Amino acid sequence: MMEMMNDFVLLKELDKETVSPGGIITTSDKWGRKCEVMATSKESPVEEGDVVLKNVGKGTDIEMDGVKYEILHTDWIIAII
């Protein structure tokens, strides 16, 4: 896919839609924090396939083969789920 450098990771956002207890579907960007790690650098503290929480608006959006990804520095990853 892509080899990442300098503690950067390639992320694919997981489903942004959430359903409230009352059945309301929300697609707000504030929910777009859960991502799957698609590629990492060799020095990265996360591994491919990890699901992480990230800060919103800190990465670089790219599109490859019609799929949207985000490149993000590992400093902006909040947690590994």
N, C-alpha and C positions, 0 to 999 in steps of 0.2 A: 504494500500500500504506500507508505511514506515513512521514511526514517526521520525522527525528530532529533533536534540538537539542543544542547544547552538547557536542560531541564524543562523543555516545552513538551506538551502532550497534545494529541489530536483527540478531540471529544466529539461524540455524537449525542445530541440531546435526546433524552427519553421523552415519552409522551408528556406534553405540557398540560393536557387537560386534566383537571381534577374535578371531582364531583363532591359537592358539599353534602352534609348530612340531610339537607332538605331537597337534594336532587338537582341543585343548580350546577351547571357545568361552567367552570372558569378556565379561561385560556390566557390569563394575564401573564406578562413577562416575569412577574415576581415569583411565579411558580416554576419558571424554566431554569431551575438550578440543578436538576438531577441529570447526570450524563454518564455514558459508558465510555471508557478509555479505549480508543481504537489503535493508537500507536504512541510509543513513548521513546524518550532518549535512554541511553544506557545508564545514565546517572539518576534517572527518575525514581522517586520513592513510591510511585504507583506502577501497576503492571497492566498490560493489555487485558481487557475484559473486566477490570474493576469498575464498580459503579461509584461515582463520586458526587459530592455536592460542591458547587462552585459559586464564586461571586459573579453576579450578572454584570455584563458590560465591560469586562476587562480583557476579553480575547479578540482574536481576529477571525471573522467569518469567512469561510471559503466554501466552494461547491466543487465536488468531483463526481463525475458520472451521474449527475442529477441528484446527488445526495448532499445535504448541507452539513458542514462540520464547523468546529471552532478550534483554533489553535490557542492554547492558554499556557501561561507559565505555571509551574507547580506551586508557586507561592500563593496563587489565587484559588487553590483547591482548599475547601474548608474541611472536608471529611471524606474518608473512604467508608462506604456503606457495606 
